[in-house]
């Protein structure tokens, strides 16, 4: 790094050109702010946007074109006149964009900052961007202008702010804006007008050293917004950088401040972490920094719940939960990951230990039912939607019954073929339970078709997650035998067979057999008059139909089947 003690006034303008800087060089300037305080700024020439994007290659080795909408925004600010002779507005690209290009990655998010007030930026963009689909002002204090282009590009432009700004009184200085950002690697600016990267916080050096630090004081940044502790964990995982030990210590001391954060913000940030990491990494990282105890003490307490024979020799429930996470498929989404995290939440409250015939047995009877209730209470506290909470609760409630209705049914039954069919039927019954009796019947009104398909896809997705949890649950333990692996393979085979039957039902035009079991048909067939007996026979016929699981493509076949069932019932009456 070249150290240059030139003092210039771009601490507040970031507009002065840097002379004689090679592409692979960084210059360090010592500057003074308006109060006279000295600070340093690192500046590096990386070229203009078109050049930057052209160097980023796709899989087929072709360069990437700079986004058209972004170039239009830059041009709009370049040509804007402020009314003050010789002064133009500043527009800087911030955050992840700069971090990514310095790390040699294609940038995903592009956010911008300016010295113009929100209303000035809004007026400028409304005037200049004829191709924009939508331009609006967003944020709790209306501090962000969001631009949506017809080609799908979306950008946010905010006004420079101060780190001590708790009431939205923004100041027009990139240096103070840099200090207001959470992490040094996110506090680097790129000036698209000059092609320079400008770093007030030491972020370039931290990227070089693969180190993650808060800007300025970790304590001050966390006090401003405690959610930054979760963001710190997320960026540790995202970047693979090493943590600053002192900052980690501050996070552990301040973990309790997360109680001040709106639950919706907490949930959104945790989901972002789970989108990057497994449930294991999520739990271990939160626990390492004291955040698990602050957010989910019920899960942290699983460390204190010892398991034991005959099924769990691996240690405490927390360790088992981590092992289950390891067995999830790579495609696991957040719903399944959360289900793993919560699936044994009730084990501490249901633990029983007995000695029978000199053998120790530890059990957790009813932990699935109680666990569903406990998990939903925690999810409500953490800002989960009712739909997501209900789905995860249903998965937890059923994660034990899946064993009783599959592997144990096959093990206990002398008629393996019949037991296999019933086990397959169990999965189909789950579809009806979760989706309703009409889940396989397409609506007559085409306007309802899309909602119906979405509902069906959702139901099958939840059941897929239930099965994935059950398989991971039985593999993620040490029982001293190969039983867990065997059970996992049996469940997988049964569900594959059930899925085939489900797809056959979905792809065929089926008759709603239940709807044909009318009172009139029963009275004529049994030669009886209206009364309670009609309803009892009707329920019996429908039960038999459901147990048999047969489907018909036309009403004639379905009616013949119903009449056959009626004859069988007559013989038993």
Beta strands, then each sheet from edge to edge (+ up, - down):
strand 1: 2-4
strand 2: 26-32
strand 3: 38-45
strand 4: 91-94
strand 5: 111-114
strand 6: 132-138
strand 7: 144-149
strand 8: 154-159
strand 9: 188-191
strand 10: 196-199
strand 11: 211-212
strand 12: 242-243
strand 13: 352-356
strand 14: 359-363
sheet 1: 1+ 2+ 3- 10+ 9- 4+ 5- 8- 7+ 6-
sheet 2: 11+ 12+
sheet 3: 13+ 14-
end
